Amino acid sequence: MTANATYSRRPLWVTFALFQGILAPIIFALTAIVGGLMRPDYSHVFQAISELTEAGAADKTYLDPPLLIMEFLTILFGIGFFWAVRRLNWQLKTSAVLLVVIGVGGAFFYRYPMDPMGAEMTPDGKMHLVIVSLSALAAILSVLLAARGWMAAASGRAMARLSYTVLAIMLFTGFGSVFVAVGEWPGIGIWQRVNTGAFSVWQITTAISLLRLSKMQALR
């Protein structure tokens, strides 16, 4: 049985799950934009994304639900991703599993919000930082493994090149965010947005590529 034949019989639920890889990043971006509009004093350049839903934030009640939905859709996408590449290599399958991990971990941000800037750090705030760190590591590993996995696929070289490019951007902006935060320099917001934006582009492109697999040359 060829991989192409497998993809041609993709169940409807898998198609639905893969579409969530497009929808989830869009919901995240819109939530951040709307959240910023709801706080006239908020700066997307100078403030972290998590500040929109920090402990005690007035708009937290309105912004948490769409973010929880986004995490759930990410989990669905990871499951659909895993199904679509289940007959390929372990790198792509592990990349998909890590997306599920990211979605599950992200759901805990509701329970463990960020502490307000300048406030004494609480146990919940410390847990928030742990989840952020683990999620960032999982995202980097997911993109890295996807890049290596696509390199082994006959029709996956374009996705491999994109994945490596996104990985380079994420590593650069990720380390940049750490230095900016530790040095208490301005601009953390733009570093984070470039980082998450690159990952969102990768996620959307991956979803589109997986949706098109049934029309592509068989993968090996």
BELRAKA-V66369 format. One record per residue. RES is the residue in one small letter. PSI is psi in whole degrees, -180 to 180 (* if undefined). Layout:
# BELRAKA-V66369
RES/PSI, RES/PSI
This chain:
# BELRAKA-V66369
m/130, t/158, a/-34, n/-41, a/-38, t/-47, y/-32, s/-20, r/30, r/127, p/157, l/-38, w/-30, v/-42, t/-44, f/-45, a/-41, l/-34, f/-25, q/-21, g/-21, i/-42, l/-40, a/-49, p/-33, i/-43, i/-41, f/-47, a/-44, l/-39, t/-42, a/-41, i/-48, v/-41, g/-40, g/-38, l/-30, m/-16, r/92, p/-26, d/2, y/140, s/123, h/-19, v/-41, f/-11, q/147, a/154, i/-39, s/-18, e/-22, l/-30, t/29, e/164, a/128, g/-1, a/135, a/-32, d/7, k/-39, t/-33, y/-27, l/-26, d/-46, p/-49, p/-31, l/-37, l/-40, i/-43, m/-43, e/-40, f/-41, l/-33, t/-40, i/-45, l/-43, f/-43, g/-40, i/-45, g/-39, f/-48, f/-44, w/-43, a/-30, v/15, r/-23, r/6, l/-131, n/166, w/-27, q/-46, l/-39, k/-40, t/-37, s/-43, a/-42, v/-39, l/-32, l/-39, v/-42, v/-42, i/-43, g/-42, v/-45, g/-40, g/-28, a/-22, f/-9, f/-27, y/-39, r/-31, y/80, p/163, m/143, d/145, p/144, m/132, g/-13, a/159, e/135, m/132, t/166, p/-39, d/-40, g/-38, k/-41, m/-36, h/-45, l/-37, v/-45, i/-42, v/-45, s/-46, l/-38, s/-41, a/-42, l/-43, a/-39, a/-44, i/-46, l/-38, s/-45, v/-42, l/-49, l/-36, a/-42, a/-46, r/-38, g/-42, w/-30, m/-28, a/-2, a/139, a/-35, s/23, g/9, r/-39, a/-43, m/-33, a/-46, r/-43, l/-43, s/-42, y/-37, t/-46, v/-40, l/-44, a/-42, i/-44, m/-40, l/-44, f/-50, t/-30, g/-49, f/-36, g/-41, s/-40, v/-47, f/-40, v/-43, a/-46, v/-40, g/-4, e/41, w/157, p/155, g/9, i/-33, g/-45, i/-36, w/-44, q/-40, r/-35, v/-40, n/-53, t/-31, g/-41, a/-44, f/-38, s/-41, v/-43, w/-44, q/-45, i/-44, t/-38, t/-44, a/-45, i/-41, s/-42, l/-37, l/-26, r/-2, l/-33, s/-16, k/-3, m/169, q/144, a/139, l/153, r/*
